[in-house]
Amino acid sequence: MLMHPIYDIVGIGFGPSNLALAIALTEHNEQAETPVTAVFLERQHAFGWHRGMLLDDATMQVSFLKDLVTMRNPTSRFSFLCYLQDRGRLVDFVNHKNLFPLRVEFHDYFEWAAAQVDDVVAYGTEVVGVEAIQDDLFEVTSATGDVYHARNVVFATGLRPTVPDGVALSDRVWHNSEFLHRVGELKNPRRCVVVGAGQSAAEAVAYLHREFPGAEVCSVFSRYGYSPADDSSFANRIFDPEAVDHYYDAPVAVKQRLMDYHRNTNYSVVDVDLIAQLYRTQYQEKVLGTERLRMMKMTRLVAVEESADGARAVIQSLVTGEQEFVDTDLVLLATGYDEAAPVLGSLEASCQRDERGRLVVDRDYRLRTSLRGGLYLQGGTEHSHGITSSLLSNVAVRSGEILASVLTNTPVPVLATA
Protein backbone atom coordinates (compact mmCIF):
# COMPACT_ATOMS: atom_id res chain seq x y z
CA MET A 1 0.00 0.00 0.00
CA LEU A 2 1.22 3.49 -0.86
CA MET A 3 2.43 5.43 2.18
CA HIS A 4 2.01 8.87 0.63
CA PRO A 5 -1.13 10.87 -0.22
CA ILE A 6 -2.26 10.74 -3.82
CA TYR A 7 -2.96 14.13 -5.34
CA ASP A 8 -5.07 14.89 -8.37
CA ILE A 9 -2.35 17.32 -9.48
CA VAL A 10 1.30 17.79 -8.67
CA GLY A 11 2.57 20.99 -10.26
CA ILE A 12 6.29 21.34 -10.94
CA GLY A 13 7.28 24.99 -10.76
CA PHE A 14 5.28 27.87 -9.34
CA GLY A 15 5.61 30.87 -11.59
CA PRO A 16 2.65 32.80 -13.00
CA SER A 17 1.35 29.83 -15.03
CA ASN A 18 0.99 27.35 -12.19
CA LEU A 19 -0.07 30.19 -9.86
CA ALA A 20 -2.98 30.79 -12.25
CA LEU A 21 -3.76 27.05 -12.12
CA ALA A 22 -3.66 27.04 -8.32
CA ILE A 23 -6.15 29.91 -8.32
CA ALA A 24 -8.41 28.16 -10.84
CA LEU A 25 -8.58 25.01 -8.74
CA THR A 26 -9.07 27.07 -5.56
CA GLU A 27 -12.09 28.75 -7.13
CA HIS A 28 -13.34 25.38 -8.36
CA ASN A 29 -12.99 23.85 -4.90
CA GLU A 30 -15.00 26.66 -3.31
CA GLN A 31 -18.04 25.42 -5.23
CA ALA A 32 -17.35 21.73 -5.84
CA GLU A 33 -18.66 18.88 -3.72
CA THR A 34 -15.40 17.00 -4.11
CA PRO A 35 -12.27 19.15 -4.14
CA VAL A 36 -9.37 18.79 -6.53
CA THR A 37 -6.32 17.96 -4.45
CA ALA A 38 -3.04 19.51 -5.50
CA VAL A 39 0.43 20.52 -4.42
CA PHE A 40 2.86 22.74 -6.30
CA LEU A 41 6.60 22.27 -5.89
CA GLU A 42 8.85 25.31 -6.31
CA ARG A 43 12.62 25.32 -5.87
CA GLN A 44 12.72 29.03 -4.92
CA HIS A 45 12.08 29.78 -1.26
CA ALA A 46 9.43 32.38 -2.08
CA PHE A 47 7.47 33.43 -5.13
CA GLY A 48 9.64 35.27 -7.66
CA TRP A 49 9.24 36.24 -11.31
CA HIS A 50 12.14 37.79 -13.26
CA ARG A 51 13.29 39.64 -10.15
CA GLY A 52 16.58 40.48 -11.83
CA MET A 53 14.83 42.80 -14.31
CA LEU A 54 12.31 44.57 -12.07
CA LEU A 55 13.63 48.01 -12.94
CA ASP A 56 11.82 50.81 -11.15
CA ASP A 57 10.48 52.46 -14.29
CA ALA A 58 9.89 49.36 -16.45
CA THR A 59 6.28 48.76 -17.43
CA MET A 60 4.43 45.64 -18.50
CA GLN A 61 3.99 44.95 -22.21
CA VAL A 62 0.63 43.30 -21.57
CA SER A 63 -2.65 44.84 -20.41
CA PHE A 64 -3.49 44.49 -16.71
CA LEU A 65 -6.72 42.79 -17.82
CA LYS A 66 -4.59 39.83 -18.90
CA ASP A 67 -3.83 39.05 -15.29
CA LEU A 68 -4.02 35.65 -13.62
CA VAL A 69 -7.80 35.33 -13.82
CA THR A 70 -9.81 37.97 -15.66
CA MET A 71 -9.84 36.38 -19.14
CA ARG A 72 -11.13 33.18 -17.52
CA ASN A 73 -13.30 34.61 -14.74
CA PRO A 74 -13.91 38.40 -14.78
CA THR A 75 -15.57 38.25 -11.35
CA SER A 76 -12.62 36.58 -9.60
CA ARG A 77 -11.44 37.91 -6.26
CA PHE A 78 -7.87 37.26 -7.46
CA SER A 79 -7.92 39.93 -10.18
CA PHE A 80 -5.49 42.82 -10.52
CA LEU A 81 -8.36 45.22 -9.80
CA CYS A 82 -9.09 43.43 -6.52
CA TYR A 83 -5.40 43.68 -5.71
CA LEU A 84 -5.48 47.43 -6.34
CA GLN A 85 -8.54 47.78 -4.12
CA ASP A 86 -6.79 45.84 -1.37
CA ARG A 87 -3.69 48.02 -1.71
CA GLY A 88 -5.75 51.23 -1.66
CA ARG A 89 -4.70 52.31 -5.17
CA LEU A 90 -7.74 51.52 -7.33
CA VAL A 91 -8.85 55.14 -7.80
CA ASP A 92 -5.26 56.29 -8.39
CA PHE A 93 -4.75 53.60 -11.03
CA VAL A 94 -7.99 54.52 -12.83
CA ASN A 95 -6.96 58.17 -12.88
CA HIS A 96 -3.61 57.14 -14.34
CA LYS A 97 -5.45 56.15 -17.57
CA ASN A 98 -2.95 53.43 -18.39
CA LEU A 99 -3.44 49.77 -19.29
CA PHE A 100 0.16 48.86 -18.50
CA PRO A 101 1.25 48.78 -14.83
CA LEU A 102 4.79 49.04 -13.62
CA ARG A 103 6.53 45.67 -13.70
CA VAL A 104 7.35 45.91 -9.98
CA GLU A 105 3.65 46.52 -9.30
CA PHE A 106 2.58 43.48 -11.30
CA HIS A 107 5.13 41.39 -9.44
CA ASP A 108 3.64 42.62 -6.18
CA TYR A 109 0.25 41.54 -7.52
CA PHE A 110 1.62 38.07 -8.22
CA GLU A 111 3.00 37.88 -4.67
CA TRP A 112 -0.33 39.05 -3.27
CA ALA A 113 -2.16 36.32 -5.19
CA ALA A 114 0.42 33.65 -4.34
CA ALA A 115 0.06 34.40 -0.62
CA GLN A 116 -3.63 33.51 -0.84
CA VAL A 117 -2.92 30.00 -2.16
CA ASP A 118 0.31 29.23 -0.30
CA ASP A 119 -1.41 26.31 1.44
CA VAL A 120 -0.94 24.28 -1.78
CA VAL A 121 2.69 25.28 -2.41
CA ALA A 122 5.88 23.67 -1.12
CA TYR A 123 8.61 26.28 -1.57
CA GLY A 124 12.28 25.31 -1.40
CA THR A 125 11.49 22.02 -3.12
CA GLU A 126 13.53 21.08 -6.18
CA VAL A 127 12.17 18.23 -8.28
CA VAL A 128 14.79 15.77 -9.50
CA GLY A 129 12.66 12.96 -10.89
CA VAL A 130 9.25 11.96 -12.22
CA GLU A 131 8.30 8.34 -12.89
CA ALA A 132 5.18 6.39 -13.73
CA ILE A 133 4.71 3.76 -11.05
CA GLN A 134 1.35 2.70 -12.48
CA ASP A 135 -0.41 3.37 -15.75
CA ASP A 136 -2.34 6.19 -14.08
CA LEU A 137 -0.06 7.17 -11.20
CA PHE A 138 3.14 9.21 -11.08
CA GLU A 139 5.83 9.53 -8.43
CA VAL A 140 7.59 12.88 -8.12
CA THR A 141 10.82 12.99 -6.11
CA SER A 142 12.53 16.05 -4.65
CA ALA A 143 16.24 16.68 -4.10
CA THR A 144 15.75 16.03 -0.38
CA GLY A 145 14.10 12.66 -1.00
CA ASP A 146 10.50 13.70 -0.44
CA VAL A 147 8.03 11.76 -2.55
CA TYR A 148 4.71 12.93 -4.01
CA HIS A 149 2.16 10.78 -5.85
CA ALA A 150 -0.27 12.19 -8.40
CA ARG A 151 -2.73 11.19 -11.10
CA ASN A 152 -1.64 14.22 -13.15
CA VAL A 153 1.59 16.22 -13.33
CA VAL A 154 1.69 19.79 -14.66
CA PHE A 155 5.12 21.01 -15.76
CA ALA A 156 5.70 24.77 -15.58
CA THR A 157 9.47 24.88 -15.55
CA GLY A 158 9.78 28.35 -17.07
CA LEU A 159 12.56 29.66 -19.26
CA ARG A 160 16.30 29.07 -19.47
CA PRO A 161 18.67 32.01 -20.16
CA THR A 162 20.28 31.90 -23.60
CA VAL A 163 24.04 32.53 -23.80
CA PRO A 164 25.77 33.05 -27.18
CA ASP A 165 28.13 30.35 -28.43
CA GLY A 166 31.71 30.89 -27.35
CA VAL A 167 30.76 33.03 -24.34
CA ALA A 168 30.58 31.91 -20.70
CA LEU A 169 29.00 33.66 -17.72
CA SER A 170 31.46 35.01 -15.16
CA ASP A 171 32.09 37.85 -12.72
CA ARG A 172 32.15 40.28 -15.65
CA VAL A 173 29.77 38.52 -18.04
CA TRP A 174 26.18 38.41 -16.82
CA HIS A 175 22.87 37.39 -18.28
CA ASN A 176 20.27 40.10 -17.79
CA SER A 177 18.17 37.70 -15.69
CA GLU A 178 20.58 38.46 -12.83
CA PHE A 179 21.06 42.16 -13.65
CA LEU A 180 19.54 43.80 -10.57
CA HIS A 181 20.95 41.10 -8.30
CA ARG A 182 24.49 42.03 -9.35
CA VAL A 183 24.45 45.62 -10.51
CA GLY A 184 25.65 46.67 -7.06
CA GLU A 185 28.97 45.02 -7.91
CA LEU A 186 29.70 47.75 -10.47
CA LYS A 187 31.89 50.47 -8.96
CA ASN A 188 32.31 53.50 -11.21
CA PRO A 189 32.55 51.51 -14.46
CA ARG A 190 34.29 53.11 -17.40
CA ARG A 191 32.38 51.15 -20.03
CA CYS A 192 29.53 48.62 -20.20
CA VAL A 193 28.59 46.48 -23.19
CA VAL A 194 24.99 45.32 -23.59
CA VAL A 195 24.27 42.60 -26.16
CA GLY A 196 20.77 42.26 -27.58
CA ALA A 197 18.06 44.09 -29.50
CA GLY A 198 14.95 43.46 -27.40
CA GLN A 199 13.08 45.27 -24.68
CA SER A 200 15.28 44.01 -21.85
CA ALA A 201 18.44 45.08 -23.69
CA ALA A 202 17.09 48.57 -24.33
CA GLU A 203 15.95 48.91 -20.72
CA ALA A 204 19.38 47.86 -19.47
CA VAL A 205 21.10 50.33 -21.80
CA ALA A 206 18.90 53.16 -20.53
CA TYR A 207 19.44 52.12 -16.91
CA LEU A 208 23.23 51.87 -17.14
CA HIS A 209 23.47 55.14 -19.00
CA ARG A 210 21.37 56.88 -16.36
CA GLU A 211 22.84 55.31 -13.23
CA PHE A 212 26.52 55.54 -14.22
CA PRO A 213 27.00 59.02 -15.71
CA GLY A 214 30.74 58.51 -16.07
CA ALA A 215 30.45 55.34 -18.15
CA GLU A 216 30.22 54.72 -21.86
CA VAL A 217 27.43 52.29 -22.73
CA CYS A 218 27.80 50.26 -25.92
CA SER A 219 24.74 48.54 -27.37
CA VAL A 220 25.63 45.58 -29.61
CA PHE A 221 22.96 44.18 -31.92
CA SER A 222 22.76 42.59 -35.35
CA ARG A 223 20.06 44.93 -36.67
CA TYR A 224 20.41 48.42 -38.10
CA GLY A 225 18.53 49.77 -35.12
CA TYR A 226 16.01 48.85 -32.45
CA SER A 227 12.74 47.65 -33.99
CA PRO A 228 9.41 48.78 -32.51
CA ALA A 229 7.02 46.25 -31.06
CA ASP A 230 3.81 45.87 -33.04
CA ASP A 231 1.12 46.30 -30.41
CA SER A 232 -1.58 47.49 -32.79
CA SER A 233 -5.11 46.25 -32.22
CA PHE A 234 -5.32 43.81 -35.13
CA ALA A 235 -1.85 42.37 -34.55
CA ASN A 236 -2.66 41.82 -30.88
CA ARG A 237 -5.33 39.33 -31.91
CA ILE A 238 -2.51 36.79 -32.20
CA PHE A 239 -2.70 36.69 -28.39
CA ASP A 240 -6.47 36.05 -28.27
CA PRO A 241 -7.61 32.73 -26.75
CA GLU A 242 -9.24 31.72 -30.04
CA ALA A 243 -5.93 32.32 -31.84
CA VAL A 244 -4.62 29.25 -30.01
CA ASP A 245 -7.33 27.17 -31.71
CA HIS A 246 -6.47 28.60 -35.12
CA TYR A 247 -2.76 27.98 -34.64
CA TYR A 248 -3.22 24.48 -33.25
CA ASP A 249 -5.43 23.41 -36.18
CA ALA A 250 -3.25 25.02 -38.88
CA PRO A 251 -0.94 23.00 -41.15
CA VAL A 252 2.74 23.10 -40.25
CA ALA A 253 3.57 25.52 -43.07
CA VAL A 254 0.85 27.92 -41.94
CA LYS A 255 2.07 27.73 -38.35
CA GLN A 256 5.51 28.84 -39.50
CA ARG A 257 4.07 31.70 -41.54
CA LEU A 258 2.00 32.90 -38.58
CA MET A 259 5.09 32.92 -36.37
CA ASP A 260 7.07 34.82 -39.03
CA TYR A 261 4.27 37.33 -39.59
CA HIS A 262 3.78 38.12 -35.91
CA ARG A 263 7.24 37.65 -34.43
CA ASN A 264 7.53 41.43 -34.14
CA THR A 265 4.78 41.48 -31.53
CA ASN A 266 7.15 39.95 -28.98
CA TYR A 267 10.64 38.91 -30.09
CA SER A 268 13.61 41.33 -30.30
CA VAL A 269 11.38 44.39 -30.30
CA VAL A 270 11.22 47.49 -28.11
CA ASP A 271 8.50 49.89 -27.00
CA VAL A 272 8.47 52.85 -29.36
CA ASP A 273 8.67 55.36 -26.48
CA LEU A 274 11.90 53.79 -25.23
CA ILE A 275 13.35 53.78 -28.74
CA ALA A 276 12.57 57.49 -29.02
CA GLN A 277 14.13 58.17 -25.62
CA LEU A 278 17.38 56.42 -26.50
CA TYR A 279 17.61 58.09 -29.91
CA ARG A 280 16.96 61.46 -28.31
CA THR A 281 19.71 60.80 -25.77
CA GLN A 282 22.23 59.79 -28.41
CA TYR A 283 21.41 62.81 -30.59
CA GLN A 284 21.66 65.20 -27.64
CA GLU A 285 25.09 63.81 -26.78
CA LYS A 286 26.27 64.36 -30.36
CA VAL A 287 25.12 67.96 -30.18
CA LEU A 288 26.91 68.50 -26.86
CA GLY A 289 30.01 66.55 -27.87
CA THR A 290 29.75 64.21 -24.86
CA GLU A 291 28.95 60.89 -26.49
CA ARG A 292 28.50 58.09 -23.93
CA LEU A 293 25.76 56.12 -25.68
CA ARG A 294 27.20 54.11 -28.57
CA MET A 295 25.07 52.02 -30.90
CA MET A 296 27.15 49.27 -32.51
CA LYS A 297 24.66 48.25 -35.18
CA MET A 298 25.03 45.26 -37.52
CA THR A 299 27.48 43.55 -35.17
CA ARG A 300 27.65 40.50 -32.98
CA LEU A 301 29.58 39.41 -29.91
CA VAL A 302 31.91 36.54 -30.82
CA ALA A 303 34.05 36.22 -27.68
CA VAL A 304 34.95 37.74 -24.33
CA GLU A 305 38.55 37.73 -23.14
CA GLU A 306 38.94 38.29 -19.40
CA SER A 307 41.87 39.42 -17.30
CA ALA A 308 42.45 40.62 -13.76
CA ASP A 309 41.78 44.19 -14.87
CA GLY A 310 38.54 43.63 -16.77
CA ALA A 311 37.12 42.11 -19.89
CA ARG A 312 37.61 42.61 -23.60
CA ALA A 313 34.58 42.07 -25.82
CA VAL A 314 35.32 40.91 -29.35
CA ILE A 315 32.70 42.53 -31.61
CA GLN A 316 32.47 41.47 -35.24
CA SER A 317 30.90 43.50 -38.03
CA LEU A 318 28.29 41.54 -39.96
CA VAL A 319 29.02 43.70 -43.01
CA THR A 320 32.81 43.50 -43.29
CA GLY A 321 33.70 40.67 -40.91
CA GLU A 322 36.22 42.93 -39.19
CA GLN A 323 36.61 42.59 -35.44
CA GLU A 324 36.78 45.35 -32.86
CA PHE A 325 38.14 44.85 -29.36
CA VAL A 326 36.24 46.76 -26.69
CA ASP A 327 37.67 46.92 -23.18
CA THR A 328 34.84 46.91 -20.67
CA ASP A 329 33.92 46.40 -17.04
CA LEU A 330 30.75 44.48 -17.87
CA VAL A 331 29.29 42.44 -20.71
CA LEU A 332 25.55 42.13 -20.15
CA LEU A 333 23.85 39.46 -22.26
CA ALA A 334 20.25 40.49 -22.91
CA THR A 335 20.06 37.58 -25.30
CA GLY A 336 16.72 36.12 -24.30
CA TYR A 337 15.57 32.75 -23.14
CA ASP A 338 14.77 29.28 -24.40
CA GLU A 339 11.78 27.34 -23.19
CA ALA A 340 13.03 24.89 -20.58
CA ALA A 341 12.21 21.30 -21.49
CA PRO A 342 10.37 19.29 -18.83
CA VAL A 343 12.46 16.76 -16.93
CA LEU A 344 10.74 13.61 -18.18
CA GLY A 345 13.40 11.01 -17.38
CA SER A 346 12.04 7.53 -17.90
CA LEU A 347 8.72 9.00 -19.07
CA GLU A 348 10.37 9.87 -22.38
CA ALA A 349 9.70 6.36 -23.63
CA SER A 350 5.96 6.87 -23.13
CA CYS A 351 5.75 10.20 -25.00
CA GLN A 352 4.98 10.63 -28.67
CA ARG A 353 7.14 12.93 -30.79
CA ASP A 354 6.56 14.43 -34.21
CA GLU A 355 8.77 14.11 -37.30
CA ARG A 356 11.00 16.90 -35.98
CA GLY A 357 11.47 15.24 -32.60
CA ARG A 358 9.17 17.61 -30.73
CA LEU A 359 6.73 16.45 -28.08
CA VAL A 360 3.20 15.91 -29.39
CA VAL A 361 0.84 18.03 -27.29
CA ASP A 362 -2.94 17.80 -27.48
CA ARG A 363 -5.11 20.92 -27.57
CA ASP A 364 -5.71 20.72 -23.79
CA TYR A 365 -1.91 20.95 -23.22
CA ARG A 366 -1.73 17.27 -22.33
CA LEU A 367 1.22 15.33 -23.67
CA ARG A 368 0.20 12.51 -25.96
CA THR A 369 1.49 9.38 -24.23
CA SER A 370 0.77 5.69 -23.85
CA LEU A 371 -0.26 6.29 -20.23
CA ARG A 372 -3.70 6.95 -18.73
CA GLY A 373 -2.29 9.47 -16.26
CA GLY A 374 -2.00 13.05 -17.44
CA LEU A 375 1.20 14.97 -18.15
CA TYR A 376 0.55 18.64 -18.96
CA LEU A 377 2.79 21.45 -20.18
CA GLN A 378 2.57 25.11 -19.18
CA GLY A 379 5.15 26.39 -21.64
CA GLY A 380 7.25 24.54 -24.17
CA THR A 381 4.26 24.45 -26.54
CA GLU A 382 5.08 27.22 -28.99
CA HIS A 383 5.41 24.69 -31.81
CA SER A 384 1.89 23.40 -31.19
CA HIS A 385 -0.06 26.26 -29.56
CA GLY A 386 1.63 29.39 -30.82
CA ILE A 387 3.30 32.53 -29.59
CA THR A 388 1.48 32.75 -26.25
CA SER A 389 3.20 29.62 -24.94
CA SER A 390 5.74 31.49 -22.81
CA LEU A 391 3.81 34.74 -22.36
CA LEU A 392 1.38 36.04 -19.75
CA SER A 393 -1.40 36.76 -22.24
CA ASN A 394 -3.03 33.34 -22.02
CA VAL A 395 -2.19 32.04 -18.53
CA ALA A 396 -5.70 32.58 -17.17
CA VAL A 397 -7.50 30.78 -19.99
CA ARG A 398 -4.90 28.02 -20.25
CA SER A 399 -5.14 27.22 -16.54
CA GLY A 400 -8.90 26.82 -16.89
CA GLU A 401 -8.46 24.52 -19.89
CA ILE A 402 -5.94 22.34 -18.07
CA LEU A 403 -8.17 22.09 -14.99
CA ALA A 404 -11.17 21.17 -17.18
CA SER A 405 -9.07 18.47 -18.86
CA VAL A 406 -7.97 17.04 -15.49
CA LEU A 407 -11.58 16.93 -14.33
CA THR A 408 -12.64 15.19 -17.54
CA ASN A 409 -9.81 12.68 -17.72
CA THR A 410 -9.58 11.77 -14.04
CA PRO A 411 -12.92 9.96 -13.72
CA VAL A 412 -12.67 8.96 -10.07
CA PRO A 413 -12.02 11.88 -7.69
CA VAL A 414 -8.87 11.18 -5.75
CA LEU A 415 -8.81 11.57 -2.00
CA ALA A 416 -5.69 11.44 0.16
CA THR A 417 -4.91 7.82 0.95
CA ALA A 418 -2.46 6.31 3.35
PEBELMO-V39180 format. One record per backbone hydrogen bond with DSSP energy under -0.5 kcal/mol. NH is the residue of the N-H (numbers start at 1). CO is the residue of the C=O. E is the energy in kcal/mol with one decimal. If there is no record, write none. Layout:
nh->(NH NH)
co->(CO CO)
e->(E E)
This chain:
nh->(7 7 8 9 10 11 11 12 13 13 19 20 21 22 23 24 25 26 27 28 29 30 31 32 35 37 39 40 41 42 42 52 53 54 55 58 60 64 66 67 72 73 76 79 83 84 85 86 87 88 88 89 90 93 94 95 96 97 97 98 101 103 106 107 108 109 110 111 112 113 114 115 116 116 117 118 120 121 122 123 124 124 125 126 127 128 129 131 133 133 134 137 138 139 140 140 141 142 143 145 148 149 150 151 152 153 154 155 155 156 156 160 162 167 170 174 174 176 178 179 180 182 182 183 185 186 188 192 193 194 195 196 196 199 202 203 204 205 206 207 208 209 210 211 212 215 216 217 218 218 219 219 220 220 221 221 229 230 231 236 237 238 239 240 243 244 244 245 246 247 248 249 250 250 255 256 257 258 259 260 261 262 263 263 265 266 267 269 270 275 276 277 278 279 280 281 282 283 284 285 286 287 288 289 290 292 294 294 295 296 296 297 298 299 300 302 302 303 305 306 307 310 311 312 313 314 315 315 316 316 317 318 319 321 324 326 326 327 328 329 330 331 332 332 333 333 334 334 335 338 340 344 347 348 349 350 351 351 352 354 357 360 361 362 365 367 368 369 370 372 373 374 376 377 378 379 384 385 386 386 389 390 391 395 398 399 400 401 402 403 404 405 406 407 408 409 410 411 413 415)
co->(5 149 37 37 152 9 39 154 11 41 15 16 17 18 19 20 21 22 23 24 25 26 28 28 33 35 9 120 11 40 122 177 50 51 53 55 101 99 63 65 69 69 73 76 79 80 81 82 83 84 85 84 84 89 90 91 92 93 94 93 99 58 102 103 104 105 106 107 108 109 110 111 112 113 114 115 117 118 40 121 42 44 42 124 125 141 141 139 131 137 137 134 150 131 138 148 129 146 126 142 140 5 138 7 8 374 10 153 376 12 154 338 336 164 173 172 331 333 175 176 52 178 179 179 182 183 186 216 330 218 332 194 220 269 198 199 200 201 202 203 204 205 206 207 208 212 190 292 192 216 217 294 194 218 219 296 270 264 229 232 234 235 236 237 240 240 241 241 242 243 244 245 246 247 251 252 253 254 255 256 257 258 259 260 262 263 263 266 227 271 272 273 274 275 276 277 278 279 280 281 282 283 284 285 285 290 217 292 293 219 294 295 223 221 316 300 314 314 312 304 310 307 328 305 326 303 313 324 300 314 322 298 298 317 315 313 324 325 311 191 191 172 193 330 174 331 195 332 333 160 158 342 344 345 346 347 347 348 368 358 354 352 359 366 362 375 360 367 350 135 135 151 153 365 155 377 381 381 381 382 386 387 388 392 394 395 396 397 398 399 400 401 402 403 404 405 406 409 411 413)
e->(-0.6 -2.9 -1.0 -2.0 -2.1 -0.5 -2.6 -2.9 -0.7 -3.2 -2.1 -2.4 -1.6 -2.5 -2.1 -2.2 -2.5 -1.7 -2.6 -2.0 -2.7 -1.3 -1.6 -1.6 -0.5 -0.6 -1.6 -2.8 -3.3 -0.6 -2.1 -0.5 -1.9 -1.5 -1.9 -1.4 -2.9 -2.2 -1.8 -0.7 -1.9 -3.4 -1.9 -1.0 -1.9 -2.4 -2.3 -2.3 -2.2 -0.7 -0.8 -2.7 -0.7 -2.6 -2.3 -2.4 -1.1 -0.6 -1.3 -0.6 -0.7 -3.3 -2.1 -2.1 -1.8 -2.0 -2.3 -2.4 -2.5 -2.5 -3.0 -2.1 -0.7 -0.9 -1.2 -0.6 -2.0 -1.1 -3.2 -0.7 -0.7 -2.8 -2.7 -0.5 -0.5 -2.7 -1.4 -2.4 -0.7 -1.8 -1.7 -1.1 -3.0 -3.3 -0.5 -3.4 -2.8 -2.5 -2.4 -1.7 -2.6 -1.0 -2.0 -2.2 -0.8 -2.7 -2.3 -0.6 -3.0 -2.8 -0.5 -3.4 -2.6 -1.6 -2.6 -0.5 -2.1 -2.2 -2.3 -1.5 -2.6 -1.2 -1.0 -1.7 -2.7 -1.5 -0.6 -2.4 -2.8 -3.2 -3.0 -0.5 -2.7 -0.9 -2.3 -2.5 -2.2 -2.4 -2.4 -2.4 -2.8 -2.3 -1.9 -3.0 -1.8 -2.2 -2.5 -3.2 -3.1 -0.5 -0.5 -3.0 -3.1 -0.6 -0.5 -1.5 -1.9 -2.5 -1.1 -2.3 -1.4 -1.9 -1.9 -1.5 -1.0 -0.7 -1.1 -0.7 -1.9 -2.6 -2.8 -2.2 -0.8 -0.8 -2.5 -2.1 -1.8 -2.7 -2.2 -2.4 -3.0 -2.1 -0.7 -0.5 -1.8 -1.7 -2.6 -0.5 -2.6 -2.0 -2.3 -2.0 -2.5 -2.5 -2.5 -2.2 -2.5 -2.6 -2.4 -2.2 -1.7 -2.2 -2.3 -1.3 -1.9 -0.6 -2.8 -0.7 -0.5 -3.0 -0.8 -1.3 -2.4 -2.1 -1.8 -0.5 -2.7 -1.0 -2.9 -0.5 -3.0 -0.6 -2.4 -2.8 -2.9 -2.9 -0.8 -3.0 -2.9 -0.5 -3.0 -3.0 -0.5 -1.4 -3.1 -2.8 -0.6 -0.6 -3.1 -2.4 -0.7 -2.7 -3.3 -0.5 -3.5 -0.6 -2.3 -1.0 -0.9 -2.9 -2.0 -1.4 -2.6 -1.7 -0.9 -1.9 -0.7 -1.4 -2.6 -2.7 -2.1 -2.3 -0.6 -2.9 -2.1 -3.6 -2.6 -0.8 -1.4 -1.4 -2.0 -1.5 -2.9 -2.4 -3.1 -0.6 -0.8 -3.8 -0.6 -1.3 -1.6 -0.6 -1.3 -1.5 -2.8 -2.0 -1.5 -2.1 -2.6 -2.3 -2.3 -2.0 -2.4 -2.5 -1.8 -2.7 -1.3 -0.6 -0.7 -0.5)
